[in-house]
Amino acid sequence: MKRRERTRQLIELGGLVAKADLIELTGDDRAAILGLLVEAAATLRGERREEQLMLWRRRGRRAFDPENCR
């Protein structure tokens, strides 16, 4: 059961990468996408963690808003 849950989580996370248009914007360059994610992780380890999370959370909620769908 845990394996199935993990698989579902990974698929959902991949969907977020697609929803953010990162596949198109990078030309499906997986090294670039990973670099973006590594940079975000480094930001979250910094002093401005909470501020950045709040900003990203706001942007993410707007992206999920059906009125903003492309």
C-alpha positions as CSV (number, residue, x, y, z in Angstrom):
1,M,0.0,0.0,0.0
2,K,2.8,2.4,0.8
3,R,4.3,1.9,-2.6
4,R,1.0,2.8,-4.3
5,E,0.7,6.0,-2.2
6,R,4.3,7.0,-3.0
7,T,3.7,6.4,-6.7
8,R,0.5,8.5,-6.6
9,Q,2.5,11.3,-4.8
10,L,5.2,11.3,-7.5
11,I,2.7,11.4,-10.3
12,E,0.9,14.4,-8.6
13,L,4.2,16.2,-8.1
14,G,5.0,15.6,-11.8
15,G,1.6,17.1,-12.6
16,L,2.6,20.3,-10.7
17,V,5.8,20.6,-12.7
18,A,3.6,20.3,-15.9
19,K,1.0,22.8,-14.5
20,A,3.8,25.4,-13.9
21,D,4.7,25.0,-17.6
22,L,8.3,24.1,-16.6
23,I,8.4,21.3,-19.2
24,E,7.5,23.7,-22.0
25,L,9.6,26.6,-20.7
26,T,12.7,24.5,-20.3
27,G,12.2,22.4,-23.5
28,D,11.9,19.3,-21.3
29,D,15.4,19.9,-20.0
30,R,15.4,17.8,-16.9
31,A,18.7,19.1,-15.6
32,A,17.3,22.6,-15.7
33,I,14.1,21.6,-14.0
34,L,16.1,19.8,-11.3
35,G,18.3,22.9,-11.0
36,L,15.2,25.0,-10.4
37,L,14.1,22.7,-7.7
38,V,17.5,22.6,-6.0
39,E,17.6,26.4,-6.1
40,A,14.1,26.5,-4.4
41,A,15.3,24.0,-1.8
42,A,18.3,26.2,-1.1
43,T,16.0,29.2,-0.7
44,L,13.9,27.2,1.8
45,R,17.0,26.5,3.9
46,G,17.7,30.3,4.1
47,E,16.7,33.0,6.5
48,R,13.7,34.1,4.4
49,R,12.1,30.7,4.4
50,E,8.7,31.8,5.7
51,E,8.5,34.9,3.6
52,Q,9.3,32.9,0.4
53,L,6.9,30.1,1.3
54,M,4.1,32.6,1.8
55,L,4.8,34.2,-1.6
56,W,5.0,30.8,-3.4
57,R,1.9,29.6,-1.7
58,R,0.0,32.7,-2.8
59,R,1.1,32.2,-6.4
60,G,0.3,28.5,-6.3
61,R,-3.2,29.1,-5.1
62,R,-3.8,31.6,-7.9
63,A,-2.5,29.0,-10.4
64,F,-5.0,26.4,-9.0
65,D,-7.9,29.0,-9.3
66,P,-10.1,27.7,-12.1
67,E,-10.5,31.3,-13.4
68,N,-6.8,31.5,-14.0
69,C,-6.7,28.2,-16.0
70,R,-5.3,28.5,-19.5
